[in-house]
């Protein structure tokens, strides 16, 4: 079957757009082919800096004929309806229609056949539309027609379109269309400098071969392989090692059509700068790779660049040009680094007083003080030294005001670590500057140092608590303050094994924040204070005070509203806990935990110790793998089902205590006795966080529950006995809820 070759040749396409553009082209063309009834065998798209290319093979030469059956009016129906039917179907008379009998009567049926069009004609219709509606993130108009509203928009000026369609054994045909002055053909061009002449192409294999001969590597994957292999070879020849960078490799492969890899060098004096700063400088400004000594792991004064041309001087001029630029950039970086070292980190902190963290949450300086206070509370809970933690929390954000981080924001935290070590801080304090930002994503590692853990948790908790307090929660896909990431990061820390009572931690921190705001900043005008907690009566403070506002009036009014604050904080902390629970639930499911077991534990409510939730889910899963667990689960589910049916029918709950005097059978008495023993035992085990012990206690219910359902008729004819037995079933449900809601567990 015939194949399609499509090339859109333009000025340079930004590297960051190429991969998505190639995929969009493949998707848009193949989707339209399928919609037109043209099912293909395979398709692949490619991108270079100056072209998007697509091959689709195994396309039918023409569409299939389309047969349609259309039901018309009833036989003997209104003349107007019949006339409309004939006009719509193209029939000349009713003699050409068939009559179909059904239970409602006889109806006219029109059988029409629409012949399929040649695929070449279909392509000539759909390709211009696809090109016009192509979803570039940014596009432009150009040339004399650019002022017209209908002018073609493309990422860069479009110079030519190759569009051929045909089979291997024949000369392909050009798909005929003209788009804004550009007419399709079979002519393309090679490398801009090394092979600029035009040349004809016929089909995809021919196209790839001729591009290769014209110094263009069409496949971006092949360009990446060439760059990586040649870079490794150059480094290995000098006993060095390439610092691999997949993101940079992807970008560089999108900047060249004919990759030529070279090695350059810079002055060894620049190696006094931290390795990460050298790498950021060379990577960001020149798109070059850095090189290290495998024996020491430190960078050496070499770099790898990728040219787009085979120069006659073997790249000497290209290498020298890159070295000049990198020398200048590294000189700037060294100046930033040396300048930063002259000022101690704590001496930078006063500047945070004038930097707003959020208009409703005060300055960065106030936020740092909150983090210090909260980190000190968390430190004993994670085994961290309190004084070191307070010092680490105080300095953790200081490098945001350094020259180096101002130039390279991606080095935040890392530069703080280097500056802290340089001024003689404890290694744990220095490490926290870098590690408290972690994790930055689901695959990012977590710090192991207790001091770093305490500061990281304090940072994330303060962010979440304060934004929840001012009712700024993530909604839908909107999360401008990265609160989801903060919550997921905090959950991952907790799952390391840290036992934290979130309710008391949250409430204490928020309460101290309110007290701090009221006591330390009474002179702040009432409107500012009210904005911090805008969701309740504090919003009306500015209306309740006469001008001029005095410190005493503000402090008095705040004190009078503290009970209102407390109610608000409790409500907001409960909502935040619910949000944490959702994040934990998602995390557990990703790790393979059964979603029904997670639901069974969370449905109990009041789960503010996330680590205990995890351990309870693990213990429940092990218990349900035993015969006792499976049988008890079936019995509890049966009890819950019966109760649900009867409570719905009777429109009441059977939640009172059963009366022992109404027990008629030994099985009832045995079950009541077992529940009386097991319930407290399981609850005591849960209180001691011995979830395995709680499950063992639950297993003791199994014989009594089995015997009850074997011998006892729940819906007894005696109403009082029936009610008592339903209450006994409720006791089963209540006893097992000490460990989980068994009704949520699926078969």
C-alpha positions as CSV (number, residue, x, y, z in Angstrom):
1,X,0.0,0.0,0.0
2,X,1.1,3.6,-0.6
3,X,3.1,5.7,1.9
4,X,3.0,9.4,2.8
5,X,6.1,11.6,3.2
6,X,5.6,15.0,4.6
7,X,8.3,17.6,5.4
8,X,7.7,21.1,6.7
9,X,10.9,23.0,6.2
10,X,11.4,26.3,8.1
11,X,13.8,28.6,9.9
12,X,15.1,27.2,13.3
13,X,12.6,25.6,15.5
14,X,13.4,26.1,19.3
15,X,14.8,22.9,20.7
16,X,12.3,22.8,23.6
17,X,9.4,22.7,21.1
18,X,10.7,20.0,18.7
19,X,9.7,16.7,20.5
20,X,6.1,17.8,21.1
21,X,5.8,19.3,17.6
22,X,6.8,16.0,16.1
23,X,4.3,14.1,18.2
24,X,1.6,16.6,17.5
25,X,2.2,16.3,13.7
26,X,2.0,12.5,13.9
27,X,-1.2,12.5,16.0
28,X,-3.0,15.1,14.0
29,X,-2.3,13.5,10.6
30,X,-3.1,9.9,11.7
31,X,-6.2,10.9,13.6
32,X,-7.6,12.6,10.5
33,X,-6.7,9.7,8.3
34,X,-8.6,7.3,10.6
35,X,-11.5,9.7,10.7
36,X,-11.6,9.6,6.9
37,X,-11.8,5.8,7.0
38,X,-8.1,5.4,6.0
39,X,-6.6,3.0,8.5
40,X,-2.8,3.0,8.2
41,X,-0.1,0.4,9.2
42,X,2.4,2.7,11.0
43,X,3.6,6.2,11.4
44,X,6.7,8.0,12.8
45,X,7.6,11.7,13.1
46,X,11.0,13.4,13.3
47,X,12.3,16.9,14.1
48,X,15.6,18.7,13.4
49,X,16.3,22.4,14.0
50,X,14.9,23.3,10.6
51,X,12.3,20.7,9.8
52,X,9.4,18.5,10.9
53,X,9.0,15.3,9.0
54,X,6.5,12.5,9.0
55,X,6.2,9.1,7.3
56,X,2.9,7.2,7.3
57,X,3.1,3.8,5.6
58,X,0.4,1.3,4.6
59,X,-2.4,3.8,3.7
60,X,-5.1,2.6,1.4
61,X,-5.0,4.2,-2.1
62,X,-8.6,5.3,-1.8
63,X,-11.5,5.4,0.7
64,X,-13.9,2.5,0.8
65,X,-17.3,3.1,-0.8
66,X,-19.8,4.1,1.9
67,X,-23.3,2.5,1.8
68,X,-26.0,4.2,3.8
69,X,-29.5,3.2,4.7
70,X,-31.9,6.0,5.6
71,X,-35.3,5.6,7.0
72,X,-38.0,7.8,5.5
73,X,-41.7,8.6,6.2
74,X,-44.5,6.2,6.6
75,X,-46.0,4.8,3.4
76,X,-49.0,7.0,2.5
77,X,-47.6,9.8,4.7
78,X,-47.8,13.5,4.1
79,X,-46.6,14.7,0.6
80,X,-44.3,17.3,2.2
81,X,-42.5,14.7,4.2
82,X,-42.1,12.5,1.2
83,X,-40.8,15.3,-0.9
84,X,-38.2,16.2,1.8
85,X,-37.2,12.6,2.0
86,X,-36.6,12.4,-1.8
87,X,-34.6,15.6,-1.8
88,X,-32.4,14.6,1.1
89,X,-31.6,11.2,-0.3
90,X,-31.2,12.2,-3.9
91,X,-33.8,9.7,-5.1
92,X,-35.8,10.7,-8.2
93,X,-39.0,8.9,-7.1
94,X,-40.4,6.6,-4.5
95,X,-39.9,3.7,-7.0
96,X,-36.2,3.9,-6.1
97,X,-36.9,3.4,-2.4
98,X,-37.6,0.2,-0.6
99,X,-40.4,-0.5,1.8
100,X,-39.6,-1.9,5.2
101,X,-42.3,-3.3,7.5
102,X,-42.1,-2.9,11.3
103,X,-44.6,-3.1,14.1
104,X,-45.5,0.6,13.7
105,X,-46.3,0.2,9.9
106,X,-44.6,0.4,6.5
107,X,-41.8,2.9,5.9
108,X,-39.8,4.0,2.9
109,X,-36.1,3.2,3.1
110,X,-33.4,4.8,0.8
111,X,-30.3,2.8,0.0
112,X,-27.5,5.1,-1.2
113,X,-23.9,4.5,-2.0
114,X,-21.3,7.2,-1.7
115,X,-18.1,6.3,-3.6
116,X,-14.8,6.8,-1.7
117,X,-12.4,9.4,-2.8
118,X,-8.8,8.8,-3.8
119,X,-6.5,9.2,-0.8
120,X,-4.4,11.8,-2.7
121,X,-7.5,14.0,-2.8
122,X,-8.2,13.4,0.9
123,X,-4.6,14.3,1.8
124,X,-4.9,17.5,-0.3
125,X,-7.9,18.5,1.9
126,X,-6.7,17.6,5.4
127,X,-3.0,18.5,5.3
128,X,-3.5,22.3,4.8
129,X,-6.0,22.4,7.6
130,X,-3.6,20.6,9.9
131,X,-0.8,22.9,9.1
132,X,-3.0,26.0,9.6
133,X,-4.2,24.8,13.0
134,X,-0.9,23.4,14.3
135,X,-0.7,24.0,18.1
136,X,2.6,25.8,18.5
137,X,3.1,27.4,21.9
138,X,4.2,30.6,20.1
139,X,3.9,31.4,16.4
140,X,4.5,34.2,14.0
141,X,3.5,35.7,10.7
142,X,6.0,37.0,8.1
143,X,6.4,38.4,4.6
144,X,4.0,40.6,2.6
145,X,0.9,38.6,3.6
146,X,1.6,38.9,7.4
147,X,-0.8,41.7,7.9
148,X,-3.8,39.7,6.6
149,X,-5.8,38.0,9.3
150,X,-5.9,34.8,7.3
151,X,-2.1,34.7,6.9
152,X,-0.4,31.4,7.9
153,X,1.1,31.4,11.4
154,X,4.1,29.1,12.1
155,X,6.8,28.9,14.7
156,X,9.3,30.4,12.3
157,X,9.0,31.3,8.6
158,X,7.9,28.3,6.5
159,X,10.0,27.9,3.4
160,X,8.9,24.7,1.7
161,X,6.6,21.7,2.0
162,X,7.4,18.2,0.7
163,X,4.3,16.0,0.4
164,X,4.5,12.8,-1.6
165,X,2.2,9.8,-1.8
166,X,2.8,6.5,-3.6
167,X,4.1,2.9,-3.5
168,X,7.7,1.7,-3.8
169,X,7.4,0.4,-7.3
170,X,6.1,3.6,-8.8
171,X,7.0,7.3,-8.9
172,X,5.2,8.9,-6.0
173,X,2.7,11.7,-6.7
174,X,2.9,15.1,-5.1
175,X,0.0,15.9,-2.8
176,X,-1.2,19.1,-4.5
177,X,-2.0,22.2,-2.4
178,X,-0.7,25.7,-1.9
179,X,-0.5,27.3,1.6
180,X,0.0,31.0,1.8
181,X,2.2,31.1,-1.2
182,X,4.1,27.9,-0.4
183,X,3.3,25.1,-3.0
184,X,4.0,21.5,-2.2
185,X,6.8,19.7,-4.1
186,X,9.5,17.1,-3.9
187,X,12.5,19.4,-3.2
188,X,14.2,19.9,0.1
189,X,17.6,21.2,1.4
190,X,20.3,19.8,3.5
191,X,22.7,21.4,6.1
192,X,22.5,25.2,6.0
193,X,26.3,25.6,5.5
194,X,27.7,22.2,4.5
195,X,25.1,21.2,1.9
196,X,22.7,24.2,1.2
197,X,21.7,23.2,-2.3
198,X,18.2,21.9,-3.1
199,X,17.7,18.2,-4.1
200,X,14.7,16.1,-5.0
201,X,13.3,13.3,-2.8
202,X,10.8,10.6,-3.7
203,X,9.8,8.6,-0.6
204,X,11.0,8.2,3.0
205,X,13.9,5.8,2.6
206,X,15.2,8.0,-0.3
207,X,14.6,11.1,1.9
208,X,16.6,9.8,4.9
209,X,19.5,8.7,2.7
210,X,19.8,12.0,0.8
211,X,19.6,14.0,4.0
212,X,22.4,12.0,5.5
213,X,24.5,12.7,2.4
214,X,23.6,16.3,2.8
215,X,24.9,16.4,6.4
216,X,21.5,16.1,8.2
217,X,20.8,13.4,10.8
218,X,17.0,13.3,10.7
219,X,16.4,11.1,13.8
220,X,16.9,13.1,17.1
221,X,17.5,9.8,18.9
222,X,20.4,9.1,16.6
223,X,21.8,12.6,17.1
224,X,21.7,12.1,20.9
225,X,23.5,8.8,20.5
226,X,26.2,10.4,18.4
227,X,26.8,13.2,20.9
228,X,26.9,11.0,23.9
229,X,29.2,8.4,22.3
230,X,31.6,11.0,20.9
231,X,31.7,12.9,24.2
232,X,32.4,9.7,26.2
233,X,35.2,8.9,23.8
234,X,36.9,12.3,24.0
235,X,36.7,12.2,27.8
236,X,37.9,8.6,28.0
237,X,40.9,9.4,25.9
238,X,42.2,11.6,28.7
239,X,41.1,9.4,31.5
240,X,38.3,11.8,32.4
241,X,34.5,11.1,32.7
242,X,31.6,12.9,31.2
243,X,29.1,14.4,33.6
244,X,26.0,13.2,31.8
245,X,22.9,15.4,31.6
246,X,19.9,13.9,29.9
247,X,18.0,17.3,29.8
248,X,21.0,19.1,28.3
249,X,21.6,16.2,25.8
250,X,18.0,16.5,24.6
251,X,18.4,20.3,24.2
252,X,21.7,20.1,22.4
253,X,20.4,17.4,20.0
254,X,17.7,19.9,19.0
255,X,20.2,22.6,18.2
256,X,22.2,20.7,15.6
257,X,21.5,18.8,12.4
258,X,25.0,17.4,12.1
259,X,26.6,17.0,15.5
260,X,30.3,17.5,15.9
261,X,31.6,17.0,19.4
262,X,34.7,18.9,20.6
263,X,36.5,19.4,23.9
264,X,37.5,22.8,25.3
265,X,39.3,23.9,28.4
266,X,39.3,26.8,31.0
267,X,41.7,28.2,33.6
268,X,42.3,25.8,36.5
269,X,41.9,28.8,38.9
270,X,38.2,28.6,38.3
271,X,38.1,25.2,40.0
272,X,38.1,27.1,43.3
273,X,34.4,27.7,42.6
274,X,32.0,25.0,43.8
275,X,31.5,22.3,41.1
276,X,27.8,22.9,40.8
277,X,28.3,26.6,40.1
278,X,30.8,25.8,37.3
279,X,28.4,23.4,35.9
280,X,25.4,25.8,36.1
281,X,27.5,28.5,34.4
282,X,28.7,26.4,31.5
283,X,25.4,24.6,31.1
284,X,23.2,27.6,31.2
285,X,25.2,30.0,29.1
286,X,26.9,27.8,26.6
287,X,24.9,24.5,26.5
288,X,28.1,22.6,27.2
289,X,28.8,19.5,29.3
290,X,31.3,19.4,32.2
291,X,33.9,16.8,32.8
292,X,35.2,15.2,36.0
293,X,38.1,13.1,37.3
294,X,36.6,9.7,38.1
295,X,39.3,9.2,40.8
296,X,38.2,12.2,42.9
297,X,34.7,12.9,41.6
298,X,35.7,16.6,41.2
299,X,35.4,18.6,38.0
300,X,38.4,19.2,35.8
301,X,39.1,22.3,33.7
302,X,37.5,20.7,30.5
303,X,34.1,21.0,28.9
304,X,32.4,19.3,26.0
305,X,30.7,21.4,23.3
306,X,28.6,20.3,20.3
307,X,29.1,22.1,17.0
308,X,26.8,22.0,14.0
309,X,29.5,21.9,11.4
310,X,32.7,20.1,10.4
311,X,35.1,23.0,10.3
312,X,38.2,23.0,8.1
313,X,40.4,23.7,11.1
314,X,39.0,20.7,13.0
315,X,37.0,23.1,15.2
316,X,39.9,25.2,16.5
317,X,38.0,28.5,16.0
318,X,34.8,27.1,17.4
319,X,36.6,25.8,20.4
320,X,38.4,29.1,21.0
321,X,35.2,31.1,20.8
322,X,33.5,28.9,23.3
323,X,36.5,29.1,25.6
324,X,36.4,32.9,25.5
325,X,32.8,33.1,26.5
326,X,33.1,30.5,29.2
327,X,36.2,32.3,30.6
328,X,34.1,35.5,30.9
329,X,31.1,33.7,32.4
330,X,33.3,31.9,35.0
331,X,34.9,35.1,35.9
332,X,31.5,36.5,36.7
333,X,30.7,33.4,38.7
334,X,33.9,33.6,40.7
335,X,33.2,37.3,41.4
336,X,29.7,36.4,42.7
337,X,31.1,33.6,44.9
338,X,34.0,35.7,46.4
339,X,31.6,38.6,47.0
340,X,29.1,36.3,48.8
341,X,31.8,34.9,51.1
342,X,32.5,38.4,52.5
343,X,29.1,38.6,54.2
344,X,28.0,36.1,56.8
345,X,24.6,34.4,56.3
346,X,23.0,35.7,59.5
347,X,24.0,39.3,58.5
348,X,21.8,39.0,55.4
349,X,18.7,38.1,57.4
350,X,17.5,41.7,58.2
351,X,16.9,42.2,54.5
352,X,14.1,39.7,54.7
353,X,12.1,42.2,56.8
354,X,11.4,44.1,53.6
355,X,10.6,41.1,51.4
356,X,6.9,40.0,51.4
357,X,6.3,36.3,51.6
358,X,2.6,36.8,51.0
359,X,0.4,39.8,51.5
360,X,-1.7,37.9,54.0
361,X,1.1,36.1,55.7
362,X,3.7,38.8,56.3
363,X,7.4,39.1,55.4
364,X,10.0,36.5,54.8
365,X,11.6,37.4,58.1
366,X,8.4,36.5,60.0
367,X,8.1,33.3,58.1
368,X,11.7,32.3,59.0
369,X,10.9,33.0,62.7
370,X,7.8,30.7,62.4
371,X,9.9,28.0,60.8
372,X,12.6,28.3,63.6
373,X,9.9,27.9,66.3
374,X,8.2,25.0,64.6
375,X,11.5,23.2,63.8
376,X,12.4,23.4,67.5
377,X,9.1,21.6,68.3
378,X,9.7,18.9,65.7
379,X,13.4,18.3,66.5
380,X,12.9,16.1,69.5
381,X,10.3,14.1,67.6
382,X,12.8,13.1,64.9
383,X,15.9,12.8,67.1
384,X,17.5,16.1,66.1
385,X,19.5,18.4,68.4
386,X,17.2,21.4,69.2
387,X,19.9,24.1,69.1
388,X,21.4,22.9,65.9
389,X,18.0,22.7,64.4
390,X,17.1,26.2,65.4
391,X,20.4,27.5,63.9
392,X,19.8,25.5,60.7
393,X,16.2,26.9,60.4
394,X,17.4,30.4,60.9
395,X,20.0,30.2,58.1
396,X,18.3,27.9,55.7
397,X,16.8,30.6,53.5
398,X,19.7,33.1,53.8
399,X,21.4,32.2,50.5
400,X,18.3,33.4,48.6
401,X,19.8,36.9,49.1
402,X,23.3,36.0,47.7
403,X,24.7,37.0,44.3
404,X,25.2,33.4,43.2
405,X,21.6,32.3,43.8
406,X,20.4,35.6,42.2
407,X,22.2,34.6,39.0
408,X,21.5,30.8,39.3
409,X,18.2,30.2,41.2
410,X,18.6,26.5,40.7
411,X,21.5,26.6,43.2
412,X,19.3,27.7,46.1
413,X,20.2,25.8,49.2
414,X,23.3,24.3,47.7
415,X,25.1,27.6,47.9
416,X,23.8,28.1,51.4
417,X,25.5,24.8,52.3
418,X,28.9,26.0,50.9
419,X,28.6,29.4,52.6
420,X,27.6,27.9,55.9
421,X,30.6,25.5,55.8
422,X,32.9,28.4,54.8
423,X,31.9,30.4,57.9
424,X,32.4,27.5,60.2
425,X,28.9,26.2,60.8
426,X,28.2,22.7,62.0
427,X,28.0,20.2,59.1
428,X,24.4,19.4,60.0
429,X,23.4,23.1,59.9
430,X,25.1,23.4,56.5
431,X,23.5,20.3,55.1
432,X,20.0,21.5,56.1
433,X,20.4,24.6,53.9
434,X,20.4,22.3,50.9
435,X,18.3,19.4,52.1
436,X,15.4,21.3,53.6
437,X,14.1,22.0,50.0
438,X,13.8,18.2,49.4
439,X,11.9,16.4,48.0
440,X,11.5,18.5,44.8
441,X,9.5,15.7,43.1
442,X,8.2,12.2,43.5
443,X,11.6,10.7,42.5
444,X,13.8,13.1,44.5
445,X,15.6,11.6,47.5
446,X,14.9,12.5,51.1
447,X,17.5,13.8,53.6
448,X,18.6,11.5,56.3
449,X,20.1,13.9,58.8
450,X,17.6,14.5,61.7
451,X,18.3,18.3,61.6
452,X,17.5,18.4,57.9
453,X,14.4,16.4,58.4
454,X,13.2,18.8,61.2
455,X,13.8,21.9,59.1
456,X,12.3,20.4,56.0
457,X,9.1,19.4,57.9
458,X,8.9,22.8,59.6
459,X,9.2,24.6,56.3
460,X,6.5,22.4,54.6
461,X,4.2,22.4,57.6
462,X,4.4,26.2,58.0
463,X,3.6,26.7,54.3
464,X,0.6,24.4,54.4
465,X,-0.7,25.6,57.7
466,X,-0.6,29.3,56.9
467,X,-2.1,29.0,53.4
468,X,-4.9,26.8,54.9
469,X,-5.4,29.4,57.6
470,X,-6.1,32.1,55.0
471,X,-8.1,29.7,52.9
472,X,-5.7,29.4,50.0
473,X,-6.0,25.7,49.1
474,X,-5.2,24.0,45.8
475,X,-8.2,23.8,43.6
476,X,-8.4,21.6,40.5
477,X,-5.2,22.0,38.5
478,X,-4.4,25.3,40.1
479,X,-1.7,25.2,42.8
480,X,0.4,28.4,42.5
481,X,2.1,27.9,45.8
482,X,3.1,24.2,45.2
483,X,1.1,23.1,48.2
484,X,0.5,19.6,46.8
485,X,4.2,19.1,46.5
486,X,4.7,20.3,50.1
487,X,2.1,17.9,51.4
488,X,3.4,14.9,49.4
489,X,6.9,15.7,50.6
490,X,5.8,15.9,54.2
491,X,3.9,12.6,53.8
492,X,7.1,10.9,52.5
493,X,9.1,12.2,55.5
494,X,6.5,10.8,57.9
495,X,6.5,7.4,56.2
496,X,10.3,7.2,57.0
497,X,9.1,6.3,60.6
498,X,8.5,9.6,62.4
499,X,5.6,9.6,64.8
500,X,4.0,13.0,64.8
501,X,0.7,14.1,66.3
502,X,-0.4,16.4,63.6
503,X,-3.4,17.9,65.3
504,X,-1.6,19.2,68.4
505,X,1.4,20.2,66.3
506,X,-0.7,22.2,63.8
507,X,-2.9,23.9,66.5
508,X,0.1,24.9,68.6
509,X,1.9,26.4,65.7
510,X,-1.1,28.3,64.4
511,X,-2.0,29.5,67.9
512,X,1.6,30.7,68.5
513,X,1.5,32.4,65.1
514,X,-1.6,34.4,66.1
515,X,-0.1,35.3,69.5
516,X,3.2,36.4,67.9
517,X,1.3,38.6,65.4
518,X,-0.7,40.2,68.2
519,X,2.0,40.6,70.8
520,X,5.0,41.4,68.7
521,X,3.4,43.5,66.0
522,X,0.5,45.4,67.8
523,X,1.3,48.5,65.8
524,X,0.5,46.9,62.5
525,X,-2.8,48.3,61.3
526,X,-5.9,46.3,61.9
527,X,-6.6,45.7,58.2
528,X,-3.2,43.9,57.8
529,X,-3.8,41.7,60.8
530,X,-7.3,40.9,59.6
531,X,-6.0,39.8,56.2
532,X,-3.9,37.1,57.8
533,X,-7.1,35.2,58.9
534,X,-9.7,36.6,56.5
535,X,-12.3,33.8,56.9
536,X,-14.0,35.1,60.0
537,X,-14.9,38.2,62.1
538,X,-11.3,39.5,62.0
539,X,-12.2,40.9,58.6
540,X,-14.3,43.6,60.3
541,X,-11.7,44.9,62.8
542,X,-11.0,48.0,60.8
543,X,-14.7,48.9,60.9
544,X,-14.9,48.4,64.7
545,X,-12.1,50.8,65.7
546,X,-12.1,54.6,65.6
547,X,-9.3,56.3,63.9
548,X,-6.5,56.8,64.8
549,X,-5.8,53.2,65.6
550,X,-3.8,52.7,68.8
551,X,-1.7,49.7,69.8
552,X,-3.8,49.2,72.9
553,X,-7.1,49.1,71.0
554,X,-5.8,46.6,68.5
555,X,-4.3,44.3,71.2
556,X,-7.5,44.4,73.2
557,X,-9.6,43.6,70.2
558,X,-7.4,40.7,69.2
559,X,-7.5,39.3,72.7
560,X,-11.3,39.5,72.7
561,X,-11.4,37.5,69.5
562,X,-9.0,34.8,70.5
563,X,-11.8,32.3,71.1
564,X,-13.0,33.0,67.5
565,X,-9.4,32.4,66.4
566,X,-9.3,29.1,68.1
567,X,-12.5,27.8,66.5
568,X,-11.2,28.9,63.1
569,X,-7.8,27.3,63.6
570,X,-9.4,24.0,64.7
571,X,-11.7,23.9,61.6
572,X,-8.8,24.8,59.3
573,X,-6.4,22.2,60.8
574,X,-9.1,19.5,60.5
575,X,-9.4,20.3,56.8
576,X,-5.7,20.2,56.4
577,X,-5.5,16.8,58.1
578,X,-8.1,15.6,55.7
579,X,-5.9,16.8,52.8
580,X,-2.9,15.0,54.3
581,X,-5.0,11.9,54.5
582,X,-5.9,12.1,50.8
583,X,-2.2,12.5,49.9
584,X,-1.2,9.6,52.1
585,X,-4.0,7.4,50.6
586,X,-2.6,8.1,47.1
587,X,0.9,7.4,48.2
588,X,-0.1,4.1,49.7
589,X,-1.9,3.1,46.6
590,X,1.1,3.9,44.5
591,X,3.1,1.6,46.7
592,X,0.7,-1.2,46.1
593,X,-1.5,-1.1,49.2
594,X,-5.0,-2.2,48.7
595,X,-7.3,0.8,48.4
596,X,-10.1,-0.8,50.3
597,X,-7.8,-1.4,53.3
598,X,-6.7,2.2,53.2
599,X,-10.4,3.2,53.1
600,X,-11.2,0.8,56.0
601,X,-8.6,2.6,58.3
602,X,-9.3,6.2,57.2
603,X,-13.0,5.8,57.5
604,X,-12.6,5.5,61.3
605,X,-11.8,9.3,61.4
606,X,-9.4,11.1,63.7
607,X,-6.3,9.7,62.0
608,X,-3.8,12.4,62.6
609,X,-0.8,10.1,63.1
610,X,0.0,9.1,59.6
611,X,2.7,6.6,60.5
612,X,0.2,4.7,62.7
613,X,-2.2,4.7,59.7
614,X,0.4,3.0,57.6
615,X,1.2,0.4,60.3
616,X,-2.5,-0.3,60.9
617,X,-3.0,-0.9,57.1
618,X,0.0,-3.2,57.0
619,X,-1.3,-5.2,60.0
620,X,-4.8,-5.4,58.6
621,X,-3.4,-6.8,55.3
622,X,-1.5,-9.5,57.1
623,X,-4.5,-10.4,59.2
624,X,-6.8,-10.7,56.2
625,X,-4.4,-13.2,54.6
626,X,-5.1,-15.6,57.5
627,X,-8.1,-18.0,57.7
628,X,-9.2,-16.2,60.8
629,X,-9.1,-12.9,59.1
630,X,-11.0,-14.0,56.0
631,X,-13.7,-15.8,58.0
632,X,-14.1,-12.9,60.5
633,X,-14.3,-10.4,57.6
634,X,-17.1,-12.4,56.1
635,X,-19.0,-12.6,59.4
636,X,-18.6,-8.8,60.0
637,X,-19.7,-8.0,56.5
638,X,-22.8,-10.3,56.9
639,X,-23.6,-8.5,60.2
640,X,-23.2,-5.1,58.6
641,X,-25.4,-6.1,55.6
642,X,-28.2,-7.4,57.8
643,X,-28.0,-4.2,60.0
644,X,-28.1,-2.0,57.0
645,X,-31.1,-3.6,55.5
646,X,-33.1,-3.7,58.8
647,X,-32.1,-0.1,59.8
648,X,-33.2,1.2,56.5
649,X,-36.5,-0.8,56.6
650,X,-37.2,0.3,60.2
651,X,-35.9,3.8,59.8
652,X,-33.8,3.7,63.0
653,X,-30.4,2.7,64.3
654,X,-29.8,-0.4,66.5
655,X,-27.0,1.2,68.4
656,X,-28.0,0.7,72.0
657,X,-26.5,-1.9,74.3
658,X,-28.3,-5.3,74.1
659,X,-30.0,-6.7,77.2
660,X,-28.5,-9.9,78.6
661,X,-32.0,-11.0,79.9
662,X,-33.2,-11.3,76.4
663,X,-30.5,-13.8,75.3
664,X,-32.3,-17.1,74.6
665,X,-29.6,-19.2,73.1
666,X,-26.1,-20.2,74.2
667,X,-24.6,-18.8,71.0
668,X,-26.0,-15.3,71.8
669,X,-24.4,-15.4,75.2
670,X,-21.1,-16.7,73.9
671,X,-21.0,-13.9,71.3
672,X,-21.8,-11.3,73.9
673,X,-19.1,-12.6,76.2
674,X,-16.5,-12.7,73.4
675,X,-17.3,-9.1,72.4
676,X,-17.0,-8.0,76.0
677,X,-13.5,-9.6,76.2
678,X,-12.2,-8.8,72.7
679,X,-13.4,-5.2,72.5
680,X,-11.3,-3.8,75.4
681,X,-8.4,-6.1,74.5
682,X,-8.2,-4.8,70.9
683,X,-8.7,-1.2,72.0
684,X,-5.9,-1.5,74.5
685,X,-3.6,-3.0,71.9
686,X,-4.4,-0.2,69.5
687,X,-3.7,2.4,72.2
688,X,-0.3,0.8,72.7
689,X,0.2,0.9,68.8
690,X,0.3,-2.9,68.9
691,X,-1.7,-3.5,65.8
692,X,-0.7,-7.1,65.3
693,X,-1.9,-7.7,68.9
694,X,-5.2,-6.0,68.1
695,X,-5.7,-8.3,65.1
696,X,-4.9,-11.3,67.2
697,X,-7.6,-10.2,69.7
698,X,-10.0,-9.7,66.8
699,X,-9.4,-13.3,65.7
700,X,-10.9,-14.5,69.0
701,X,-14.3,-13.4,67.8
702,X,-14.3,-15.8,64.8
703,X,-15.7,-18.9,66.6
704,X,-18.5,-17.0,68.3
705,X,-19.5,-15.1,65.2
706,X,-19.5,-18.3,63.1
707,X,-21.7,-20.1,65.8
708,X,-24.1,-17.2,66.0
709,X,-24.8,-17.1,62.3
710,X,-25.1,-21.0,62.2
711,X,-27.6,-21.3,65.1
712,X,-29.4,-17.9,65.6
713,X,-32.2,-16.5,63.6
714,X,-31.7,-12.7,63.8
715,X,-35.2,-11.6,62.7
716,X,-37.0,-13.5,65.4
717,X,-40.8,-13.4,65.5
718,X,-40.6,-11.8,69.0
719,X,-39.9,-8.0,68.3
720,X,-38.0,-7.5,71.5
721,X,-35.7,-10.5,70.8
722,X,-35.2,-9.3,67.2
723,X,-34.2,-5.9,68.4
724,X,-31.8,-7.3,70.9
725,X,-30.1,-9.5,68.3
726,X,-29.7,-6.6,65.9
727,X,-28.1,-4.6,68.7
728,X,-25.8,-7.6,69.2
729,X,-24.8,-7.4,65.5
730,X,-24.1,-3.8,66.0
731,X,-21.8,-4.8,68.9
732,X,-19.8,-6.9,66.4
733,X,-19.5,-4.0,64.1
734,X,-18.5,-1.6,66.9
735,X,-15.9,-4.0,68.3
736,X,-14.1,-4.5,65.0
737,X,-14.1,-0.8,64.4
738,X,-11.4,-0.6,67.0
739,X,-9.0,-1.6,64.2
740,X,-10.8,-0.9,60.9
741,X,-14.2,-0.5,59.3
742,X,-14.6,-4.0,58.0
743,X,-17.6,-3.0,55.8
744,X,-15.1,-1.1,53.5
745,X,-13.1,-4.3,52.8
746,X,-13.8,-5.9,49.5
747,X,-13.9,-9.6,48.6
